[in-house]
Amino acid sequence: MKVVVVGCGGMGRIHAIHYASMPEVELVGVCDIVVHLAERLADETNCRAFASYEEMMSAVKPDLVSIALPTYLHKEYTVKTAALGAHVVCEKPMALTLEDAAEMIRSCEQAGVRLFVGHVVRFFPEYADIKRKVEAGELGKLGVAHAKRSGSHPAKVKEWFGNFEQSGGVILDLMVHDIDFMRWALGEVKSVYALNRRDQEMDYALATLVFEQGAVANLEAFWGYPGPFHTKAEIAGSDGIVRNSSLEAQSLQMVRTSEGQDGPAAVEVPGSPGYHDPYYYELRHFVRCIRENRESIVTPNDAYKAVEIALAAIESAKTGAAVHL
């Protein structure tokens, strides 16, 4: 299976390096309009560099395309890729609007190709363990959940993150991880109430999700945190509590921020003492879903619902009223 990566920034680099180490696929190209980024990544992963998406698609005719572009470009390049008959891995969030998300799904279905969206939290072992304990009924009747995700403001490295119309801000870009996880663990969301404070230095949001089965989740996301990137998650029920903190869960702790000729990375990735990180397992899972024609842990509808809930939180923060789904 021939694979290419579009976008050679922080996430594109992660995709390319993992594909290059994966025996199931052959990384045949990387593309970025900033040519030196593509060339550097191509040298690192032993593939071809391109400055033009169209040229790359014509030259190598890939089976699978990873789209690691800014959010506002996701729909355009997903639709283009589907029209060329290639499967799509698109980074989260899926899109900025539900209309765009629906068009992405429809385009891939009509072209007969698969669409995968990178909600990588589902592939972190500690989050998967929380999900399994909930499914097994070990917590009893589910009551309250909490999640937190904080880090530096990525707009300091990539300006588009600071443009709300291009990124959707901290709710759509960062909190969407925990929105997806909590929906995965607790089921469908009934209503959303949120607060959001944004300025040039920070973007902070707090959202309360009420689930159809009765549980309540409080989610917190913060761009502008002065310390290291970190995450926390907790679900409590009548019979117990399960919790995780990236700062406490491992005896060996490591947080990586790649810093090269272009300065620090726009996206901080939690490190792992293990040989492979969750992004490797995520991408390998997507590849095997194509090979074996099976459904993914993350469906296009899951990604669509995450956008729907995030947009409801943004609407609630604007109006000051709860949004019912």
C-alpha positions as CSV (number, residue, x, y, z in Angstrom):
1,M,0.0,0.0,0.0
2,K,1.6,3.3,-1.1
3,V,1.1,6.2,1.3
4,V,1.8,10.0,1.1
5,V,1.5,12.8,3.7
6,V,0.2,16.2,2.8
7,G,1.6,18.8,5.2
8,C,5.0,18.5,6.8
9,G,4.5,20.4,10.1
10,G,4.3,18.8,13.5
11,M,1.5,16.3,12.8
12,G,2.7,15.6,9.3
13,R,6.1,14.7,10.5
14,I,4.6,12.3,13.1
15,H,2.6,10.6,10.3
16,A,5.5,10.3,7.9
17,I,8.0,8.9,10.5
18,H,5.5,6.2,11.6
19,Y,4.5,5.2,8.1
20,A,8.2,4.9,7.2
21,S,8.7,2.5,10.1
22,M,5.6,0.4,9.3
23,P,6.1,-2.8,7.4
24,E,2.5,-2.8,6.0
25,V,3.0,0.3,3.8
26,E,5.5,2.2,1.7
27,L,5.8,5.9,2.2
28,V,6.3,7.3,-1.3
29,G,6.0,11.0,-0.9
30,V,5.5,14.0,1.4
31,C,4.2,17.4,0.3
32,D,4.3,21.0,1.7
33,I,4.2,24.4,0.0
34,V,7.2,25.3,2.3
35,V,9.6,23.3,0.2
36,H,12.4,22.9,2.7
37,L,10.1,21.3,5.2
38,A,9.1,18.6,2.6
39,E,12.7,18.1,1.6
40,R,13.9,17.7,5.1
41,L,11.2,15.2,6.0
42,A,11.7,13.3,2.8
43,D,15.4,13.0,3.6
44,E,14.6,11.7,7.1
45,T,12.1,9.1,5.8
46,N,13.7,8.2,2.5
47,C,10.9,9.2,0.2
48,R,10.2,11.9,-2.5
49,A,9.5,15.5,-1.6
50,F,6.9,17.6,-3.4
51,A,5.8,21.2,-3.3
52,S,2.5,20.5,-5.2
53,Y,-0.3,18.2,-4.1
54,E,-1.4,17.7,-7.7
55,E,2.1,16.8,-8.9
56,M,2.6,14.3,-6.1
57,M,-0.7,12.6,-6.7
58,S,0.0,12.3,-10.4
59,A,3.6,11.1,-9.9
60,V,3.1,8.4,-7.3
61,K,-0.6,7.5,-7.4
62,P,-0.9,6.6,-3.7
63,D,-3.5,4.3,-2.2
64,L,-3.7,6.3,1.0
65,V,-3.2,10.0,1.8
66,S,-2.7,11.4,5.2
67,I,-3.9,15.0,5.4
68,A,-2.0,16.9,8.2
69,L,-3.0,20.4,7.0
70,P,-4.5,23.2,9.0
71,T,-8.2,22.5,9.8
72,Y,-9.6,25.0,7.3
73,L,-8.1,22.9,4.5
74,H,-9.3,19.5,5.6
75,K,-12.5,19.5,3.6
76,E,-10.9,20.7,0.4
77,Y,-8.1,18.1,0.3
78,T,-10.3,15.2,1.5
79,V,-12.7,15.9,-1.3
80,K,-9.8,16.2,-3.8
81,T,-8.3,13.0,-2.6
82,A,-11.5,11.0,-2.7
83,A,-12.1,12.1,-6.3
84,L,-8.7,10.7,-7.2
85,G,-9.7,7.3,-5.7
86,A,-7.4,7.3,-2.6
87,H,-8.3,6.5,1.0
88,V,-8.0,9.4,3.5
89,V,-6.6,9.8,6.9
90,C,-7.5,13.3,8.1
91,E,-6.2,14.8,11.3
92,K,-8.8,16.0,13.8
93,P,-10.9,18.1,14.1
94,M,-12.6,16.7,11.0
95,A,-13.8,20.1,9.8
96,L,-14.9,23.6,10.9
97,T,-18.6,23.1,10.1
98,L,-21.1,20.3,10.0
99,E,-21.8,21.0,6.3
100,D,-18.1,20.5,5.5
101,A,-17.9,17.3,7.6
102,A,-21.0,15.9,5.9
103,E,-19.5,16.7,2.5
104,M,-16.3,14.9,3.4
105,I,-18.2,11.8,4.4
106,R,-20.4,11.9,1.3
107,S,-17.4,12.4,-1.1
108,C,-15.6,9.4,0.3
109,E,-18.7,7.2,0.2
110,Q,-19.5,8.2,-3.4
111,A,-15.9,7.5,-4.4
112,G,-15.8,4.1,-2.7
113,V,-12.8,5.1,-0.4
114,R,-12.4,5.0,3.3
115,L,-12.3,8.0,5.6
116,F,-10.5,7.9,8.9
117,V,-10.1,10.9,11.3
118,G,-7.3,11.0,13.8
119,H,-8.9,11.0,17.2
120,V,-5.8,9.6,18.7
121,V,-6.9,9.7,22.4
122,R,-8.8,6.4,21.8
123,F,-5.4,4.8,21.1
124,F,-3.7,5.9,24.3
125,P,-3.6,2.8,26.6
126,E,-4.7,4.6,29.7
127,Y,-7.8,6.1,28.0
128,A,-8.6,2.7,26.5
129,D,-8.3,1.2,30.0
130,I,-10.8,3.7,31.3
131,K,-13.2,2.8,28.5
132,R,-12.9,-0.9,29.2
133,K,-13.6,-0.4,33.0
134,V,-16.7,1.6,32.1
135,E,-17.9,-1.0,29.6
136,A,-17.3,-3.8,32.2
137,G,-19.5,-2.1,34.7
138,E,-16.8,-1.8,37.3
139,L,-17.8,1.7,38.2
140,G,-21.5,1.0,38.7
141,K,-24.0,3.6,37.8
142,L,-22.0,6.4,36.1
143,G,-22.2,9.8,37.7
144,V,-19.6,12.5,37.0
145,A,-16.6,12.7,34.8
146,H,-13.8,15.3,34.5
147,A,-11.2,15.9,31.8
148,K,-8.5,18.5,31.4
149,R,-6.0,19.3,28.6
150,S,-3.6,22.2,28.9
151,G,-0.6,23.5,27.0
152,S,1.2,26.4,25.5
153,H,-0.6,28.5,22.8
154,P,0.2,27.0,19.4
155,A,-0.4,30.3,17.7
156,K,3.1,31.3,18.9
157,V,4.5,28.9,16.3
158,K,1.7,28.6,13.7
159,E,-0.4,31.8,13.4
160,W,-3.4,30.1,11.9
161,F,-4.2,28.5,15.3
162,G,-4.9,32.0,16.7
163,N,-7.4,32.7,13.9
164,F,-10.7,31.4,15.2
165,E,-12.2,31.2,11.7
166,Q,-9.4,28.9,10.7
167,S,-8.9,26.7,13.8
168,G,-12.1,26.9,15.8
169,G,-10.1,27.9,18.8
170,V,-9.3,25.7,21.9
171,I,-12.7,24.1,21.9
172,L,-12.7,22.7,18.4
173,D,-9.0,22.0,18.2
174,L,-8.0,20.8,21.7
175,M,-11.1,20.1,23.8
176,V,-12.5,18.0,20.9
177,H,-10.1,15.2,22.1
178,D,-11.9,14.9,25.4
179,I,-15.3,15.5,23.8
180,D,-14.7,12.5,21.6
181,F,-13.3,10.4,24.4
182,M,-16.2,11.1,26.8
183,R,-18.8,10.4,24.1
184,W,-16.9,7.1,23.3
185,A,-17.0,6.1,27.0
186,L,-20.4,7.5,28.2
187,G,-22.6,7.6,25.1
188,E,-24.6,10.3,23.3
189,V,-24.7,13.8,24.6
190,K,-28.0,15.5,25.4
191,S,-26.9,19.1,26.1
192,V,-23.9,21.3,26.3
193,Y,-23.1,24.4,28.4
194,A,-19.8,26.2,28.0
195,L,-17.7,29.3,28.8
196,N,-14.8,30.6,26.8
197,R,-12.3,33.3,27.3
198,R,-10.0,34.3,24.4
199,D,-7.4,37.0,24.0
200,Q,-3.9,37.3,22.3
201,E,-2.2,35.3,25.1
202,M,-4.7,32.6,26.0
203,D,-7.8,30.6,25.0
204,Y,-9.5,29.0,27.9
205,A,-12.8,27.0,27.8
206,L,-14.9,25.0,30.3
207,A,-17.8,22.9,29.1
208,T,-20.4,20.7,30.8
209,L,-21.8,17.8,28.8
210,V,-25.0,16.1,30.0
211,F,-25.4,12.6,28.6
212,E,-28.5,10.8,27.7
213,Q,-27.9,8.1,30.3
214,G,-27.6,10.7,33.0
215,A,-23.9,11.2,33.6
216,V,-22.3,14.7,33.5
217,A,-18.8,15.5,32.3
218,N,-16.9,18.7,32.9
219,L,-14.2,19.4,30.3
220,E,-11.5,22.0,30.6
221,A,-9.1,23.1,27.8
222,F,-6.4,25.8,28.0
223,W,-4.0,27.3,25.4
224,G,-1.6,29.6,27.2
225,Y,-0.7,27.4,30.2
226,P,2.8,28.4,31.4
227,G,3.9,24.8,32.3
228,P,4.3,21.6,30.4
229,F,1.5,20.1,28.2
230,H,-0.6,17.7,30.3
231,T,-3.9,15.9,30.4
232,K,-6.2,14.5,33.1
233,A,-9.3,12.3,32.9
234,E,-11.6,10.9,35.6
235,I,-14.9,9.0,35.6
236,A,-16.8,8.3,38.8
237,G,-19.7,6.0,39.4
238,S,-21.6,4.5,42.3
239,D,-19.0,1.7,42.8
240,G,-15.8,3.5,42.2
241,I,-13.6,6.1,40.4
242,V,-11.0,5.6,37.7
243,R,-8.6,8.4,36.9
244,N,-5.5,9.2,34.9
245,S,-3.0,12.0,34.8
246,S,-0.2,12.3,32.3
247,L,1.9,13.9,35.0
248,E,1.5,11.1,37.4
249,A,0.6,7.9,35.5
250,Q,4.1,6.8,34.6
251,S,7.2,6.2,36.7
252,L,9.2,7.5,33.8
253,Q,7.8,10.8,32.4
254,M,8.8,12.5,29.2
255,V,7.2,15.3,27.2
256,R,8.7,16.0,23.8
257,T,8.6,19.3,22.0
258,S,10.6,19.0,18.7
259,E,12.7,22.0,18.2
260,G,14.7,22.3,15.1
261,Q,15.6,25.1,12.6
262,D,12.1,26.4,12.7
263,G,11.8,26.7,16.5
264,P,9.5,24.7,18.8
265,A,6.7,22.6,17.4
266,A,3.2,23.9,17.1
267,V,1.8,20.7,18.6
268,E,3.2,19.2,21.7
269,V,3.0,15.4,21.8
270,P,3.0,13.5,25.2
271,G,6.0,11.2,25.2
272,S,6.0,7.5,26.1
273,P,8.7,5.2,27.5
274,G,7.4,2.6,25.1
275,Y,8.9,1.9,21.7
276,H,5.8,2.9,19.7
277,D,3.5,5.8,20.6
278,P,-0.3,6.0,20.2
279,Y,0.0,7.7,16.8
280,Y,1.8,4.6,15.5
281,Y,-1.0,2.3,16.7
282,E,-3.6,4.7,15.3
283,L,-2.2,4.8,11.8
284,R,-1.4,1.1,11.8
285,H,-5.1,0.4,12.8
286,F,-6.3,2.6,9.9
287,V,-4.1,0.7,7.5
288,R,-5.3,-2.7,8.7
289,C,-8.9,-1.6,8.5
290,I,-8.4,-0.9,4.8
291,R,-6.5,-4.2,4.2
292,E,-9.0,-6.3,6.2
293,N,-12.1,-4.3,5.2
294,R,-13.3,-3.8,8.8
295,E,-14.7,-0.9,10.7
296,S,-12.4,1.5,12.5
297,I,-12.4,2.3,16.2
298,V,-13.1,5.8,15.1
299,T,-15.9,6.0,12.5
300,P,-16.6,9.1,10.3
301,N,-19.8,9.5,12.3
302,D,-17.8,9.6,15.5
303,A,-15.7,12.4,14.1
304,Y,-18.8,14.2,12.8
305,K,-20.5,14.0,16.3
306,A,-17.3,15.4,18.0
307,V,-17.5,18.4,15.7
308,E,-21.2,18.8,16.4
309,I,-20.7,18.8,20.2
310,A,-17.7,21.2,19.9
311,L,-19.7,23.6,17.8
312,A,-22.6,23.4,20.3
313,A,-20.1,24.3,23.1
314,I,-18.9,27.3,21.0
315,E,-22.5,28.4,20.4
316,S,-23.3,28.1,24.2
317,A,-20.2,30.2,25.0
318,K,-21.5,32.9,22.7
319,T,-25.1,33.0,23.9
320,G,-24.7,32.1,27.5
321,A,-27.4,29.4,27.2
322,A,-27.2,25.6,27.1
323,V,-27.5,24.0,23.7
324,H,-29.7,20.9,23.4
325,L,-28.7,18.3,20.8
